[in-house]
Amino acid sequence: MDGTGPGPVRVTHFTEASAGGVRQHLRRIIPRLRSRGVVVDLILSPLRAEPDFGRDLDLYHSLGCRVKLCPIARGVSLWQDLRACREIRRTLRDWNPHVVHTHATKAGLLGRIAAAPLTDVRTVHSPHAFPLEEFRVVMQQNLFVKLERRLARATSLFVLVSRSEKDVATNVFGIRERQIRVVENGVEPDLASCLESREDARGALGIERPGLAVAVPGRLVHQKGQDWLLQAVAHIRPGPYAMHFYFCGAGEDEHQLREASERLGVADQVTWLGRVPELVTKLTAFDLVVLPSRYEGLSYMLLETLCAGIPLVVSDIEGHFPRDEIREHVVSVPLEDKVGLGEALSAFAESAAGHPPDATWGRQFVRTHFSVDVQVEKLMACYRELVPSCASQCTP
C-alpha cells in the first residue's frame, strides 16, 4: 500500500483504554486535529469503556472519523490477542493511514505488531505512563522491558506526555533520544470559566455533610493509590473539623477498597460517588483534592485542579511535578507514607481553610505551560516530521 502520497495526513489512533486519562486525551486532541486538516480514524475497544462511551462515538462520527470497535482484553490472552492483531492489521490495510498512533500499553503492543508488515505506515506510541509498578513479579517486569525494547526498534516516534516519562523511556528501556518527542498534556484555556458555583456543584453531588469535603478523583485501580489513602485516613488526628472523603471514580478494585474501608474503621468517613461525568466543572464542591497515585504520565486532574484553584495533596512522584514551581503550591507526601499523609490531612483539617493555592497563579500557570492548543501543535509537528510530503496540507 502507498501511504506516502500527497494530500492530508491520515492518522489512525488506537487504544484499548477507552476510559480515564486516555479517553480524555483523545476527546481533547481529535477535534483539534480534525480542525487542522488531519484525517483521523480510530480503533477502540469497548470492553473497558465507561457508561457514556457512546458520547465519544457520536463525537467522532460527527467529525467525520471512521471508528472500528475491536474487543481487546486488558490481560494477556494469546488466542484473543492474535485474533485482535489480525483484525487491526486488516483495518489498517483498508484505511491506508500514514501514521498509526497507539495509546496505552496493550494497544502499544498489539498496534505496533499489527503495523509492522505495513512498510509505508509510520508508528507512534504514547504509553501515558509506563506501567512498571503494575508488574508484581520481577520476571513479568523484565519480560515487558525486553518486549518494549524490541518493539522500540520498529517504532518511528515515542510521543511522551511528560519529562518524567522520557526519563523512564531512556533509562529503563534504552529508547534513543532521537526517537522521543515530549508533548505534554494540556487543557482548554477557558477551563476556569466552566466551573460551577460551589452551591450548584455540591447540590449536584449531594454533598450536605458539615465539615470539609475531600475529593479523591480517579479510577479505582492500584495505580491511583486509593488503598494507602484509606490507611492514611485511619491516621487522621481528631480535630475541630471533620473530613469526609468522596471517591469519584469506578474500577476493578472497588470491592476491595470498600472492604478495606470497613476493616480500617473509616467507612463512615467515605462516600463512593462512582464515576462523576464532567467532574472538573464540579471541583468547586470540594475543600481539598487528594491524588495519591503510584505513578502518572501527566495527570489531567492535577492540571484541572490547579486551574480550579482547589488545594491539593499529592503523592511525591515525578508525574505530579512536570514543573518545579508546582511544589510551592501543593502539599506532597512520600509515596505510600500513610502516616505522613494522615499528618498532612490532619494539618489541613486543623487549619480549616488549609493553605489554598493562589487561584490566579494556577490558572495562569496552566494557561502558559499546559495549553491543549500548544499540545496539538507539537503533535502536528510530529506528524509533519513523519510524513513531510503532506506537511503543506495541514492547517497551522
C-alpha positions, 0 to 999 in steps of 0.5 A: 500500500502507498501511504506516502502520497500527497494530500492530508495526513491520515492518522489512525489512533488506537487504544484499548483504554477507552476510559480515564486519562486516555479517553480524555486525551483523545476527546481533547486532541481529535477535534483539534486535529480534525480542525487542522486538516488531519484525517483521523480514524480510530480503533477502540475497544469497548470492553473497558469503556465507561457508561457514556462511551457512546458520547465519544462515538457520536463525537467522532462520527460527527467529525467525520472519523471512521471508528472500528470497535475491536474487543481487546482484553486488558490481560494477556490472552494469546488466542484473543490477542492474535485474533485482535492483531489480525483484525487491526492489521486488516483495518489498517490495510483498508484505511491506508493511514500514514501514521498509526498512533497507539495509546496505552500499553496493550494497544502499544503492543498489539498496534505496533505488531499489527503495523509492522508488515505495513512498510509505508505506515509510520508508528507512534506510541504514547504509553501515558505512563509506563506501567512498571509498578503494575508488574508484581513479579520481577520476571513479568517486569523484565519480560515487558522491558525486553518486549518494549525494547524490541518493539522500540526498534520498529517504532518511528516516534515515542510521543511522551506526555511528560519529562518524567516519562522520557526519563523512564523511556531512556533509562529503563528501556534504552529508547534513543533520544532521537526517537522521543518527542515530549508533548505534554498534556494540556487543557482548554484555556477557558477551563476556569470559566466552566466551573460551577458555583460551589452551591450548584456543584455540591447540590449536584453531588449531594454533598450536605455533610458539615465539615470539609469535603475531600475529593479523591478523583480517579479510577479505582485501580492500584495505580491511583493509590486509593488503598494507602489513602484509606490507611492514611485516613485511619491516621487522621488526628481528631480535630475541630473539623471533620473530613469526609472523603468522596471517591469519584471514580469506578474500577476493578478494585472497588470491592476491595477498597470498600472492604478495606474501608470497613476493616480500617474503621473509616467507612463512615468517613467515605462516600463512593460517588462512582464515576462523576461525568464532567467532574472538573466543572464540579471541583468547586464542591470540594475543600481539598483534592487528594491524588495519591497515585503510584505513578502518572504520565501527566495527570489531567486532574492535577492540571484541572485542579490547579486551574480550579484553584482547589488545594491539593495533596499529592503523592511525591512522584515525578508525574505530579511535578512536570514543573518545579514551581508546582511544589510551592503550591501543593502539599506532597507526601512520600509515596505510600507514607500513610502516616505522613499523609494522615499528618498532612490531612490532619494539618489541613483539617486543623487549619480549616481553610488549609493553605489554598493555592493562589487561584490566579497563579494556577490558572495562569500557570496552566494557561502558559505551560499546559495549553491543549492548543500548544499540545496539538501543535507539537503533535502536528509537528510530529506528524509533519516530521513523519510524513513531510510530503503532506506537511503543506496540507495541514492547517497551522 
